[in-house]
Amino acid sequence: MPASDHQLIEGIGVRDMVETPWVADAACAGADPALFFGDPGTDSSEAKAICARCPVRTECLDFAIATHERFGIWGGLGQKARRDEARRRRQAA
């Protein structure tokens, strides 16, 4: 499959490939991505438990909010909770 400037493979854009320094310290490094990117309605408690003990949870959540990440568990929050948190942050600013 040819890669375009905007999308390397289906679902992963160029912005997803940007290296961020905190990723190396993430508790999820090496974990099965399916835990964090399951089908809607699937149990995400195992992913959230990993996030709960992560030393870079805040950085992860900040990244997901800043990049408008639509899918998966980031910083311990799912899509709806991230939208709510982004709204809360905008209102507090």
N, CA, C and O atoms as a CHARMM CRD file, in Angstrom:
* protein
*
  372
    1    1 MET  N      0.85200  -1.16700   0.00000 PROA 1      0.00000
    2    1 MET  CA     0.00000   0.00000   0.00000 PROA 1      0.00000
    3    1 MET  C      0.90000   1.23200   0.00000 PROA 1      0.00000
    4    1 MET  O      1.73800   1.37500   0.89100 PROA 1      0.00000
    5    2 PRO  N      0.74500   2.13600  -0.98800 PROA 2      0.00000
    6    2 PRO  CA     1.57900   3.33600  -1.01300 PROA 2      0.00000
    7    2 PRO  C      1.21500   4.28400   0.11900 PROA 2      0.00000
    8    2 PRO  O      0.04100   4.46000   0.44500 PROA 2      0.00000
    9    3 ALA  N      2.21300   4.87900   0.69900 PROA 3      0.00000
   10    3 ALA  CA     1.99200   5.82400   1.79300 PROA 3      0.00000
   11    3 ALA  C      1.89000   7.23600   1.24900 PROA 3      0.00000
   12    3 ALA  O      2.69700   7.64500   0.41400 PROA 3      0.00000
   13    4 SER  N      0.91500   7.97100   1.71400 PROA 4      0.00000
   14    4 SER  CA     0.78000   9.36700   1.32300 PROA 4      0.00000
   15    4 SER  C      1.46500  10.23700   2.36200 PROA 4      0.00000
   16    4 SER  O      1.91300   9.73900   3.39400 PROA 4      0.00000
   17    5 ASP  N      1.55000  11.53100   2.09700 PROA 5      0.00000
   18    5 ASP  CA     2.13200  12.46200   3.05900 PROA 5      0.00000
   19    5 ASP  C      1.30300  12.55000   4.32100 PROA 5      0.00000
   20    5 ASP  O      1.83600  12.84600   5.39100 PROA 5      0.00000
   21    6 HSD  N      0.01400  12.30000   4.21900 PROA 6      0.00000
   22    6 HSD  CA    -0.87700  12.48800   5.35500 PROA 6      0.00000
   23    6 HSD  C     -1.21300  11.19600   6.09000 PROA 6      0.00000
   24    6 HSD  O     -1.67400  11.23200   7.23100 PROA 6      0.00000
   25    7 GLN  N     -0.99000  10.08400   5.45800 PROA 7      0.00000
   26    7 GLN  CA    -1.37300   8.83900   6.10900 PROA 7      0.00000
   27    7 GLN  C     -0.40900   7.74400   5.71100 PROA 7      0.00000
   28    7 GLN  O     -0.24600   7.45900   4.52400 PROA 7      0.00000
   29    8 LEU  N      0.23100   7.12600   6.68900 PROA 8      0.00000
   30    8 LEU  CA     1.18700   6.07300   6.41400 PROA 8      0.00000
   31    8 LEU  C      0.48300   4.74400   6.16600 PROA 8      0.00000
   32    8 LEU  O      0.76900   4.06700   5.17800 PROA 8      0.00000
   33    9 ILE  N     -0.41100   4.37600   7.02900 PROA 9      0.00000
   34    9 ILE  CA    -1.27200   3.21700   6.84600 PROA 9      0.00000
   35    9 ILE  C     -2.63300   3.60200   7.37900 PROA 9      0.00000
   36    9 ILE  O     -2.76500   4.57800   8.11900 PROA 9      0.00000
   37   10 GLU  N     -3.62400   2.85600   7.01400 PROA 10     0.00000
   38   10 GLU  CA    -4.97600   3.20300   7.45900 PROA 10     0.00000
   39   10 GLU  C     -5.02600   3.34600   8.97000 PROA 10     0.00000
   40   10 GLU  O     -4.66600   2.43300   9.71400 PROA 10     0.00000
   41   11 GLY  N     -5.48100   4.51900   9.40700 PROA 11     0.00000
   42   11 GLY  CA    -5.64300   4.75700  10.83800 PROA 11     0.00000
   43   11 GLY  C     -4.43800   5.37200  11.52500 PROA 11     0.00000
   44   11 GLY  O     -4.54800   5.82800  12.66300 PROA 11     0.00000
   45   12 ILE  N     -3.28300   5.39500  10.85600 PROA 12     0.00000
   46   12 ILE  CA    -2.09700   5.97500  11.47300 PROA 12     0.00000
   47   12 ILE  C     -1.58600   7.08500  10.57400 PROA 12     0.00000
   48   12 ILE  O     -1.09900   6.83000   9.47300 PROA 12     0.00000
   49   13 GLY  N     -1.69600   8.30600  11.04200 PROA 13     0.00000
   50   13 GLY  CA    -1.23000   9.45000  10.28400 PROA 13     0.00000
   51   13 GLY  C      0.19300   9.82300  10.65100 PROA 13     0.00000
   52   13 GLY  O      0.76000   9.27600  11.59700 PROA 13     0.00000
   53   14 VAL  N      0.76800  10.75000   9.90700 PROA 14     0.00000
   54   14 VAL  CA     2.13600  11.18400  10.14500 PROA 14     0.00000
   55   14 VAL  C      2.30800  11.70600  11.56600 PROA 14     0.00000
   56   14 VAL  O      3.33800  11.45300  12.19100 PROA 14     0.00000
   57   15 ARG  N      1.31800  12.43100  12.08900 PROA 15     0.00000
   58   15 ARG  CA     1.44900  12.97900  13.44400 PROA 15     0.00000
   59   15 ARG  C      1.61300  11.88000  14.48000 PROA 15     0.00000
   60   15 ARG  O      2.18500  12.11200  15.54500 PROA 15     0.00000
   61   16 ASP  N      1.11300  10.67900  14.17700 PROA 16     0.00000
   62   16 ASP  CA     1.24300   9.56900  15.11500 PROA 16     0.00000
   63   16 ASP  C      2.67400   9.04300  15.18300 PROA 16     0.00000
   64   16 ASP  O      3.04300   8.34800  16.12900 PROA 16     0.00000
   65   17 MET  N      3.46900   9.37800  14.18200 PROA 17     0.00000
   66   17 MET  CA     4.82700   8.87400  14.11400 PROA 17     0.00000
   67   17 MET  C      5.82900   9.85200  14.73500 PROA 17     0.00000
   68   17 MET  O      7.02100   9.55000  14.80100 PROA 17     0.00000
   69   18 VAL  N      5.36600  11.00700  15.18700 PROA 18     0.00000
   70   18 VAL  CA     6.24000  11.98800  15.81000 PROA 18     0.00000
   71   18 VAL  C      6.71400  11.42900  17.14600 PROA 18     0.00000
   72   18 VAL  O      5.91000  11.02500  17.98700 PROA 18     0.00000
   73   19 GLU  N      8.02100  11.41200  17.32400 PROA 19     0.00000
   74   19 GLU  CA     8.57300  10.87400  18.56500 PROA 19     0.00000
   75   19 GLU  C      8.36100  11.86000  19.70900 PROA 19     0.00000
   76   19 GLU  O      8.63200  13.05300  19.57300 PROA 19     0.00000
   77   20 THR  N      7.89100  11.36500  20.79600 PROA 20     0.00000
   78   20 THR  CA     7.70000  12.19000  21.98300 PROA 20     0.00000
   79   20 THR  C      8.55700  11.59100  23.09400 PROA 20     0.00000
   80   20 THR  O      8.54700  10.37500  23.28800 PROA 20     0.00000
   81   21 PRO  N      9.29700  12.42000  23.82600 PROA 21     0.00000
   82   21 PRO  CA    10.25000  11.89900  24.81100 PROA 21     0.00000
   83   21 PRO  C      9.63600  11.06000  25.91800 PROA 21     0.00000
   84   21 PRO  O     10.29900  10.15900  26.43200 PROA 21     0.00000
   85   22 TRP  N      8.40100  11.32100  26.30000 PROA 22     0.00000
   86   22 TRP  CA     7.78700  10.60300  27.41500 PROA 22     0.00000
   87   22 TRP  C      7.40400   9.17100  27.06800 PROA 22     0.00000
   88   22 TRP  O      7.21800   8.35200  27.96700 PROA 22     0.00000
   89   23 VAL  N      7.28500   8.85800  25.80400 PROA 23     0.00000
   90   23 VAL  CA     6.81200   7.52800  25.38500 PROA 23     0.00000
   91   23 VAL  C      7.70600   6.41300  25.91700 PROA 23     0.00000
   92   23 VAL  O      7.21100   5.34600  26.28000 PROA 23     0.00000
   93   24 ALA  N      9.00600   6.64600  25.96600 PROA 24     0.00000
   94   24 ALA  CA     9.92700   5.61200  26.44000 PROA 24     0.00000
   95   24 ALA  C      9.65900   5.21500  27.88900 PROA 24     0.00000
   96   24 ALA  O      9.97200   4.09500  28.29300 PROA 24     0.00000
   97   25 ASP  N      9.08300   6.12200  28.66900 PROA 25     0.00000
   98   25 ASP  CA     8.81400   5.84800  30.08400 PROA 25     0.00000
   99   25 ASP  C      7.39200   5.36000  30.35100 PROA 25     0.00000
  100   25 ASP  O      7.03300   5.10800  31.50100 PROA 25     0.00000
  101   26 ALA  N      6.58800   5.22600  29.31200 PROA 26     0.00000
  102   26 ALA  CA     5.18600   4.86100  29.47900 PROA 26     0.00000
  103   26 ALA  C      5.03300   3.42900  29.97700 PROA 26     0.00000
  104   26 ALA  O      5.73300   2.52400  29.52300 PROA 26     0.00000
  105   27 ALA  N      4.12100   3.23800  30.90200 PROA 27     0.00000
  106   27 ALA  CA     3.84700   1.90600  31.44800 PROA 27     0.00000
  107   27 ALA  C      3.29700   0.96500  30.38200 PROA 27     0.00000
  108   27 ALA  O      3.39400  -0.25400  30.52200 PROA 27     0.00000
  109   28 CYS  N      2.72500   1.51700  29.32600 PROA 28     0.00000
  110   28 CYS  CA     2.13200   0.69700  28.26900 PROA 28     0.00000
  111   28 CYS  C      3.14400   0.24500  27.22300 PROA 28     0.00000
  112   28 CYS  O      2.80900  -0.54300  26.33900 PROA 28     0.00000
  113   29 ALA  N      4.37400   0.73400  27.31400 PROA 29     0.00000
  114   29 ALA  CA     5.39400   0.33100  26.33900 PROA 29     0.00000
  115   29 ALA  C      5.50800  -1.18800  26.35700 PROA 29     0.00000
  116   29 ALA  O      5.76500  -1.78800  27.40100 PROA 29     0.00000
  117   30 GLY  N      5.32200  -1.78600  25.22900 PROA 30     0.00000
  118   30 GLY  CA     5.39000  -3.23500  25.12800 PROA 30     0.00000
  119   30 GLY  C      4.07600  -3.94900  25.38000 PROA 30     0.00000
  120   30 GLY  O      3.97900  -5.15500  25.15300 PROA 30     0.00000
  121   31 ALA  N      3.06300  -3.23000  25.84400 PROA 31     0.00000
  122   31 ALA  CA     1.74200  -3.84300  26.06800 PROA 31     0.00000
  123   31 ALA  C      1.04100  -4.04400  24.73100 PROA 31     0.00000
  124   31 ALA  O      1.37700  -3.39400  23.74100 PROA 31     0.00000
  125   32 ASP  N      0.09500  -4.92100  24.70900 PROA 32     0.00000
  126   32 ASP  CA    -0.68400  -5.18400  23.50700 PROA 32     0.00000
  127   32 ASP  C     -1.54300  -3.95600  23.17800 PROA 32     0.00000
  128   32 ASP  O     -2.39500  -3.57600  23.98100 PROA 32     0.00000
  129   33 PRO  N     -1.33700  -3.33300  22.01700 PROA 33     0.00000
  130   33 PRO  CA    -2.13200  -2.15900  21.64400 PROA 33     0.00000
  131   33 PRO  C     -3.63600  -2.41900  21.63800 PROA 33     0.00000
  132   33 PRO  O     -4.42500  -1.49300  21.82200 PROA 33     0.00000
  133   34 ALA  N     -4.03400  -3.65800  21.43200 PROA 34     0.00000
  134   34 ALA  CA    -5.46400  -3.98600  21.41300 PROA 34     0.00000
  135   34 ALA  C     -6.12900  -3.66900  22.75000 PROA 34     0.00000
  136   34 ALA  O     -7.33500  -3.43200  22.80300 PROA 34     0.00000
  137   35 LEU  N     -5.34700  -3.66500  23.82400 PROA 35     0.00000
  138   35 LEU  CA    -5.91500  -3.29500  25.12900 PROA 35     0.00000
  139   35 LEU  C     -6.38400  -1.84400  25.12500 PROA 35     0.00000
  140   35 LEU  O     -7.37400  -1.50500  25.77400 PROA 35     0.00000
  141   36 PHE  N     -5.67900  -0.99700  24.39900 PROA 36     0.00000
  142   36 PHE  CA    -5.93800   0.43700  24.39500 PROA 36     0.00000
  143   36 PHE  C     -6.81000   0.87900  23.22200 PROA 36     0.00000
  144   36 PHE  O     -7.38200   1.96800  23.24500 PROA 36     0.00000
  145   37 PHE  N     -6.91000   0.03800  22.20700 PROA 37     0.00000
  146   37 PHE  CA    -7.66500   0.38900  21.01000 PROA 37     0.00000
  147   37 PHE  C     -8.65500  -0.72000  20.65700 PROA 37     0.00000
  148   37 PHE  O     -8.70000  -1.18900  19.52000 PROA 37     0.00000
  149   38 GLY  N     -9.44400  -1.12900  21.64900 PROA 38     0.00000
  150   38 GLY  CA   -10.45600  -2.15900  21.44000 PROA 38     0.00000
  151   38 GLY  C    -11.66800  -1.59700  20.71900 PROA 38     0.00000
  152   38 GLY  O    -11.78200  -0.38800  20.51800 PROA 38     0.00000
  153   39 ASP  N    -12.54900  -2.46600  20.34100 PROA 39     0.00000
  154   39 ASP  CA   -13.79500  -2.04300  19.71000 PROA 39     0.00000
  155   39 ASP  C    -14.63900  -1.25300  20.70200 PROA 39     0.00000
  156   39 ASP  O    -14.57200  -1.49800  21.90700 PROA 39     0.00000
  157   40 PRO  N    -15.43300  -0.30600  20.20500 PROA 40     0.00000
  158   40 PRO  CA   -16.30500   0.46100  21.10600 PROA 40     0.00000
  159   40 PRO  C    -17.16100  -0.46600  21.96000 PROA 40     0.00000
  160   40 PRO  O    -17.70500  -1.45800  21.47600 PROA 40     0.00000
  161   41 GLY  N    -17.26800  -0.12700  23.22600 PROA 41     0.00000
  162   41 GLY  CA   -18.07800  -0.91700  24.14400 PROA 41     0.00000
  163   41 GLY  C    -17.33800  -2.05900  24.81300 PROA 41     0.00000
  164   41 GLY  O    -17.88900  -2.72000  25.69300 PROA 41     0.00000
  165   42 THR  N    -16.07900  -2.30600  24.40500 PROA 42     0.00000
  166   42 THR  CA   -15.32800  -3.38400  25.04900 PROA 42     0.00000
  167   42 THR  C    -14.76600  -2.89900  26.37800 PROA 42     0.00000
  168   42 THR  O    -14.61900  -1.69600  26.59700 PROA 42     0.00000
  169   43 ASP  N    -14.45800  -3.82400  27.24800 PROA 43     0.00000
  170   43 ASP  CA   -13.93800  -3.51000  28.57400 PROA 43     0.00000
  171   43 ASP  C    -12.53500  -2.91600  28.45300 PROA 43     0.00000
  172   43 ASP  O    -11.64100  -3.53700  27.87900 PROA 43     0.00000
  173   44 SER  N    -12.34900  -1.73000  28.98500 PROA 44     0.00000
  174   44 SER  CA   -11.05200  -1.05800  28.91500 PROA 44     0.00000
  175   44 SER  C    -10.38300  -0.99200  30.28900 PROA 44     0.00000
  176   44 SER  O     -9.42700  -0.24100  30.47800 PROA 44     0.00000
  177   45 SER  N    -10.87500  -1.76500  31.23200 PROA 45     0.00000
  178   45 SER  CA   -10.35800  -1.67900  32.60600 PROA 45     0.00000
  179   45 SER  C     -8.89100  -2.08700  32.70200 PROA 45     0.00000
  180   45 SER  O     -8.15200  -1.52400  33.50900 PROA 45     0.00000
  181   46 GLU  N     -8.45700  -3.04600  31.90000 PROA 46     0.00000
  182   46 GLU  CA    -7.05000  -3.46400  31.95600 PROA 46     0.00000
  183   46 GLU  C     -6.13800  -2.33600  31.46100 PROA 46     0.00000
  184   46 GLU  O     -5.08700  -2.08300  32.05000 PROA 46     0.00000
  185   47 ALA  N     -6.53800  -1.66500  30.38500 PROA 47     0.00000
  186   47 ALA  CA    -5.76000  -0.53200  29.87100 PROA 47     0.00000
  187   47 ALA  C     -5.71900   0.58600  30.90700 PROA 47     0.00000
  188   47 ALA  O     -4.66100   1.16300  31.15600 PROA 47     0.00000
  189   48 LYS  N     -6.84600   0.89000  31.50100 PROA 48     0.00000
  190   48 LYS  CA    -6.90600   1.96900  32.48700 PROA 48     0.00000
  191   48 LYS  C     -6.09500   1.62700  33.73500 PROA 48     0.00000
  192   48 LYS  O     -5.55500   2.52800  34.37800 PROA 48     0.00000
  193   49 ALA  N     -6.00100   0.35900  34.08600 PROA 49     0.00000
  194   49 ALA  CA    -5.17600  -0.05800  35.22300 PROA 49     0.00000
  195   49 ALA  C     -3.69700   0.16700  34.92200 PROA 49     0.00000
  196   49 ALA  O     -2.93500   0.55900  35.80700 PROA 49     0.00000
  197   50 ILE  N     -3.29200  -0.07800  33.68700 PROA 50     0.00000
  198   50 ILE  CA    -1.91300   0.19600  33.28600 PROA 50     0.00000
  199   50 ILE  C     -1.65300   1.69600  33.36500 PROA 50     0.00000
  200   50 ILE  O     -0.61400   2.12400  33.86800 PROA 50     0.00000
  201   51 CYS  N     -2.58900   2.48700  32.87300 PROA 51     0.00000
  202   51 CYS  CA    -2.45600   3.94600  32.91900 PROA 51     0.00000
  203   51 CYS  C     -2.37100   4.45800  34.35600 PROA 51     0.00000
  204   51 CYS  O     -1.64200   5.41100  34.63400 PROA 51     0.00000
  205   52 ALA  N     -3.10600   3.83600  35.25900 PROA 52     0.00000
  206   52 ALA  CA    -3.14800   4.29500  36.64500 PROA 52     0.00000
  207   52 ALA  C     -1.78000   4.24100  37.31300 PROA 52     0.00000
  208   52 ALA  O     -1.50800   5.01800  38.22800 PROA 52     0.00000
  209   53 ARG  N     -0.93000   3.34500  36.87300 PROA 53     0.00000
  210   53 ARG  CA     0.40600   3.23000  37.46800 PROA 53     0.00000
  211   53 ARG  C      1.49600   3.82900  36.58200 PROA 53     0.00000
  212   53 ARG  O      2.68300   3.60900  36.82200 PROA 53     0.00000
  213   54 CYS  N      1.09700   4.57900  35.56500 PROA 54     0.00000
  214   54 CYS  CA     2.04700   5.11300  34.59600 PROA 54     0.00000
  215   54 CYS  C      2.66400   6.43100  35.07500 PROA 54     0.00000
  216   54 CYS  O      1.94400   7.33200  35.50600 PROA 54     0.00000
  217   55 PRO  N      3.99600   6.54400  35.00100 PROA 55     0.00000
  218   55 PRO  CA     4.65600   7.77000  35.44300 PROA 55     0.00000
  219   55 PRO  C      4.48300   8.94900  34.47600 PROA 55     0.00000
  220   55 PRO  O      4.77000  10.08900  34.83900 PROA 55     0.00000
  221   56 VAL  N      4.02300   8.68700  33.26600 PROA 56     0.00000
  222   56 VAL  CA     3.85100   9.76700  32.28100 PROA 56     0.00000
  223   56 VAL  C      2.39100   9.90100  31.83800 PROA 56     0.00000
  224   56 VAL  O      2.09800  10.33600  30.72400 PROA 56     0.00000
  225   57 ARG  N      1.51200   9.52800  32.71600 PROA 57     0.00000
  226   57 ARG  CA     0.08000   9.57200  32.40400 PROA 57     0.00000
  227   57 ARG  C     -0.37800  10.97600  32.00200 PROA 57     0.00000
  228   57 ARG  O     -1.13400  11.13300  31.04300 PROA 57     0.00000
  229   58 THR  N      0.07200  11.98000  32.72300 PROA 58     0.00000
  230   58 THR  CA    -0.32400  13.36100  32.42000 PROA 58     0.00000
  231   58 THR  C      0.16500  13.78200  31.04000 PROA 58     0.00000
  232   58 THR  O     -0.58600  14.38700  30.27500 PROA 58     0.00000
  233   59 GLU  N      1.41300  13.46900  30.71700 PROA 59     0.00000
  234   59 GLU  CA     1.96900  13.82200  29.40800 PROA 59     0.00000
  235   59 GLU  C      1.18900  13.13300  28.28600 PROA 59     0.00000
  236   59 GLU  O      0.92900  13.73000  27.24100 PROA 59     0.00000
  237   60 CYS  N      0.82400  11.88200  28.51200 PROA 60     0.00000
  238   60 CYS  CA     0.05600  11.11200  27.53900 PROA 60     0.00000
  239   60 CYS  C     -1.31200  11.75700  27.30000 PROA 60     0.00000
  240   60 CYS  O     -1.73400  11.94200  26.15800 PROA 60     0.00000
  241   61 LEU  N     -1.98500  12.09000  28.38100 PROA 61     0.00000
  242   61 LEU  CA    -3.29400  12.72100  28.26500 PROA 61     0.00000
  243   61 LEU  C     -3.18500  14.08000  27.58600 PROA 61     0.00000
  244   61 LEU  O     -3.99800  14.41000  26.72300 PROA 61     0.00000
  245   62 ASP  N     -2.18900  14.86900  27.96800 PROA 62     0.00000
  246   62 ASP  CA    -1.98200  16.17900  27.33900 PROA 62     0.00000
  247   62 ASP  C     -1.76800  16.03000  25.83700 PROA 62     0.00000
  248   62 ASP  O     -2.31700  16.79600  25.04500 PROA 62     0.00000
  249   63 PHE  N     -0.96700  15.03900  25.44900 PROA 63     0.00000
  250   63 PHE  CA    -0.69900  14.78600  24.03200 PROA 63     0.00000
  251   63 PHE  C     -1.99000  14.43400  23.29900 PROA 63     0.00000
  252   63 PHE  O     -2.26900  14.97700  22.23000 PROA 63     0.00000
  253   64 ALA  N     -2.76400  13.53900  23.86600 PROA 64     0.00000
  254   64 ALA  CA    -4.00700  13.10600  23.21800 PROA 64     0.00000
  255   64 ALA  C     -4.98400  14.25800  23.06700 PROA 64     0.00000
  256   64 ALA  O     -5.65700  14.36300  22.04100 PROA 64     0.00000
  257   65 ILE  N     -5.07600  15.10900  24.05200 PROA 65     0.00000
  258   65 ILE  CA    -5.97800  16.26100  23.97500 PROA 65     0.00000
  259   65 ILE  C     -5.45800  17.26600  22.95300 PROA 65     0.00000
  260   65 ILE  O     -6.22900  17.79100  22.15000 PROA 65     0.00000
  261   66 ALA  N     -4.16000  17.53300  22.97800 PROA 66     0.00000
  262   66 ALA  CA    -3.56600  18.50800  22.05700 PROA 66     0.00000
  263   66 ALA  C     -3.67600  18.07100  20.60100 PROA 66     0.00000
  264   66 ALA  O     -3.81400  18.91100  19.71200 PROA 66     0.00000
  265   67 THR  N     -3.61600  16.76600  20.34900 PROA 67     0.00000
  266   67 THR  CA    -3.66400  16.26000  18.97700 PROA 67     0.00000
  267   67 THR  C     -5.06500  15.79300  18.58400 PROA 67     0.00000
  268   67 THR  O     -5.26400  15.23700  17.50400 PROA 67     0.00000
  269   68 HSD  N     -6.03000  16.02600  19.47200 PROA 68     0.00000
  270   68 HSD  CA    -7.42500  15.66200  19.20700 PROA 68     0.00000
  271   68 HSD  C     -7.56100  14.17800  18.86400 PROA 68     0.00000
  272   68 HSD  O     -8.27400  13.80400  17.93400 PROA 68     0.00000
  273   69 GLU  N     -6.86800  13.34900  19.62900 PROA 69     0.00000
  274   69 GLU  CA    -6.91400  11.90000  19.41700 PROA 69     0.00000
  275   69 GLU  C     -8.33800  11.41600  19.61600 PROA 69     0.00000
  276   69 GLU  O     -8.95100  11.67500  20.65200 PROA 69     0.00000
  277   70 ARG  N     -8.85900  10.72100  18.63200 PROA 70     0.00000
  278   70 ARG  CA   -10.25600  10.29600  18.66900 PROA 70     0.00000
  279   70 ARG  C    -10.45100   8.86800  19.16300 PROA 70     0.00000
  280   70 ARG  O    -11.55900   8.50300  19.55600 PROA 70     0.00000
  281   71 PHE  N     -9.42400   8.07200  19.15400 PROA 71     0.00000
  282   71 PHE  CA    -9.58800   6.65700  19.45600 PROA 71     0.00000
  283   71 PHE  C     -8.68400   6.21800  20.59300 PROA 71     0.00000
  284   71 PHE  O     -7.62600   6.80400  20.82500 PROA 71     0.00000
  285   72 GLY  N     -9.10700   5.19300  21.28900 PROA 72     0.00000
  286   72 GLY  CA    -8.26500   4.54800  22.28300 PROA 72     0.00000
  287   72 GLY  C     -8.30000   5.16900  23.66200 PROA 72     0.00000
  288   72 GLY  O     -8.98800   6.15700  23.92100 PROA 72     0.00000
  289   73 ILE  N     -7.52800   4.54400  24.53500 PROA 73     0.00000
  290   73 ILE  CA    -7.35000   5.00200  25.90700 PROA 73     0.00000
  291   73 ILE  C     -6.01800   5.73300  25.95400 PROA 73     0.00000
  292   73 ILE  O     -4.98200   5.16600  25.60500 PROA 73     0.00000
  293   74 TRP  N     -6.04100   6.97300  26.38000 PROA 74     0.00000
  294   74 TRP  CA    -4.83800   7.80000  26.49900 PROA 74     0.00000
  295   74 TRP  C     -4.86100   8.45400  27.87500 PROA 74     0.00000
  296   74 TRP  O     -5.86000   9.06600  28.25100 PROA 74     0.00000
  297   75 GLY  N     -3.78700   8.33400  28.61800 PROA 75     0.00000
  298   75 GLY  CA    -3.73700   8.94400  29.93900 PROA 75     0.00000
  299   75 GLY  C     -4.83200   8.44400  30.85600 PROA 75     0.00000
  300   75 GLY  O     -5.23000   9.14300  31.78800 PROA 75     0.00000
  301   76 GLY  N     -5.31500   7.25800  30.60600 PROA 76     0.00000
  302   76 GLY  CA    -6.34500   6.66000  31.44600 PROA 76     0.00000
  303   76 GLY  C     -7.77000   7.03300  31.08300 PROA 76     0.00000
  304   76 GLY  O     -8.71100   6.61500  31.75700 PROA 76     0.00000
  305   77 LEU  N     -7.94100   7.82000  30.01900 PROA 77     0.00000
  306   77 LEU  CA    -9.28600   8.25800  29.63300 PROA 77     0.00000
  307   77 LEU  C     -9.64200   7.77800  28.23500 PROA 77     0.00000
  308   77 LEU  O     -8.80100   7.73800  27.33700 PROA 77     0.00000
  309   78 GLY  N    -10.89900   7.41900  28.07400 PROA 78     0.00000
  310   78 GLY  CA   -11.43500   7.07800  26.76900 PROA 78     0.00000
  311   78 GLY  C    -11.86500   8.32900  26.01900 PROA 78     0.00000
  312   78 GLY  O    -11.69700   9.44600  26.50900 PROA 78     0.00000
  313   79 GLN  N    -12.41300   8.13800  24.83900 PROA 79     0.00000
  314   79 GLN  CA   -12.77300   9.24800  23.95800 PROA 79     0.00000
  315   79 GLN  C    -13.70000  10.26800  24.62300 PROA 79     0.00000
  316   79 GLN  O    -13.40500  11.46300  24.61000 PROA 79     0.00000
  317   80 LYS  N    -14.80200   9.82100  25.19700 PROA 80     0.00000
  318   80 LYS  CA   -15.76400  10.75000  25.79500 PROA 80     0.00000
  319   80 LYS  C    -15.15600  11.49300  26.98600 PROA 80     0.00000
  320   80 LYS  O    -15.33500  12.70300  27.12400 PROA 80     0.00000
  321   81 ALA  N    -14.44500  10.77300  27.83400 PROA 81     0.00000
  322   81 ALA  CA   -13.82400  11.41100  28.99300 PROA 81     0.00000
  323   81 ALA  C    -12.76500  12.42900  28.56800 PROA 81     0.00000
  324   81 ALA  O    -12.60300  13.46100  29.21900 PROA 81     0.00000
  325   82 ARG  N    -12.03700  12.14100  27.47200 PROA 82     0.00000
  326   82 ARG  CA   -11.05700  13.11900  26.97100 PROA 82     0.00000
  327   82 ARG  C    -11.74600  14.35800  26.43800 PROA 82     0.00000
  328   82 ARG  O    -11.27400  15.47300  26.65800 PROA 82     0.00000
  329   83 ARG  N    -12.85700  14.17800  25.74000 PROA 83     0.00000
  330   83 ARG  CA   -13.61400  15.35100  25.25500 PROA 83     0.00000
  331   83 ARG  C    -14.07200  16.20000  26.43100 PROA 83     0.00000
  332   83 ARG  O    -13.96200  17.42600  26.40100 PROA 83     0.00000
  333   84 ASP  N    -14.58600  15.54400  27.46400 PROA 84     0.00000
  334   84 ASP  CA   -15.03600  16.26600  28.65800 PROA 84     0.00000
  335   84 ASP  C    -13.86900  17.00900  29.32000 PROA 84     0.00000
  336   84 ASP  O    -14.01700  18.15700  29.73800 PROA 84     0.00000
  337   85 GLU  N    -12.72000  16.35300  29.41000 PROA 85     0.00000
  338   85 GLU  CA   -11.53600  16.97600  30.01600 PROA 85     0.00000
  339   85 GLU  C    -11.05400  18.15300  29.16700 PROA 85     0.00000
  340   85 GLU  O    -10.67900  19.18800  29.71700 PROA 85     0.00000
  341   86 ALA  N    -11.05800  18.01600  27.85700 PROA 86     0.00000
  342   86 ALA  CA   -10.65100  19.11500  26.97500 PROA 86     0.00000
  343   86 ALA  C    -11.59000  20.30700  27.15400 PROA 86     0.00000
  344   86 ALA  O    -11.14100  21.45200  27.19800 PROA 86     0.00000
  345   87 ARG  N    -12.87500  20.04100  27.25400 PROA 87     0.00000
  346   87 ARG  CA   -13.86700  21.10400  27.48400 PROA 87     0.00000
  347   87 ARG  C    -13.63400  21.76600  28.83200 PROA 87     0.00000
  348   87 ARG  O    -13.69200  22.99100  28.93900 PROA 87     0.00000
  349   88 ARG  N    -13.37300  20.97400  29.85400 PROA 88     0.00000
  350   88 ARG  CA   -13.11500  21.52200  31.17800 PROA 88     0.00000
  351   88 ARG  C    -11.88100  22.43200  31.15100 PROA 88     0.00000
  352   88 ARG  O    -11.88000  23.50600  31.75400 PROA 88     0.00000
  353   89 ARG  N    -10.83900  21.99600  30.45200 PROA 89     0.00000
  354   89 ARG  CA    -9.61700  22.79200  30.36300 PROA 89     0.00000
  355   89 ARG  C     -9.85200  24.10700  29.61900 PROA 89     0.00000
  356   89 ARG  O     -9.33200  25.15100  30.01200 PROA 89     0.00000
  357   90 ARG  N    -10.63100  24.04700  28.55200 PROA 90     0.00000
  358   90 ARG  CA   -10.93500  25.27700  27.79000 PROA 90     0.00000
  359   90 ARG  C    -11.70000  26.25900  28.65400 PROA 90     0.00000
  360   90 ARG  O    -11.43000  27.46000  28.62300 PROA 90     0.00000
  361   91 GLN  N    -12.65100  25.75700  29.42200 PROA 91     0.00000
  362   91 GLN  CA   -13.45900  26.62700  30.28200 PROA 91     0.00000
  363   91 GLN  C    -12.64600  27.21800  31.42100 PROA 91     0.00000
  364   91 GLN  O    -12.92200  28.33300  31.86400 PROA 91     0.00000
  365   92 ALA  N    -11.65200  26.48800  31.90100 PROA 92     0.00000
  366   92 ALA  CA   -10.82100  26.95700  32.99900 PROA 92     0.00000
  367   92 ALA  C     -9.79400  27.99500  32.53600 PROA 92     0.00000
  368   92 ALA  O     -9.28900  28.78300  33.33500 PROA 92     0.00000
  369   93 ALA  N     -9.49800  27.98200  31.24600 PROA 93     0.00000
  370   93 ALA  CA    -8.46300  28.89800  30.71700 PROA 93     0.00000
  371   93 ALA  C     -8.96400  30.31400  30.57100 PROA 93     0.00000
  372   93 ALA  O     -8.21600  31.19200  30.14100 PROA 93     0.00000
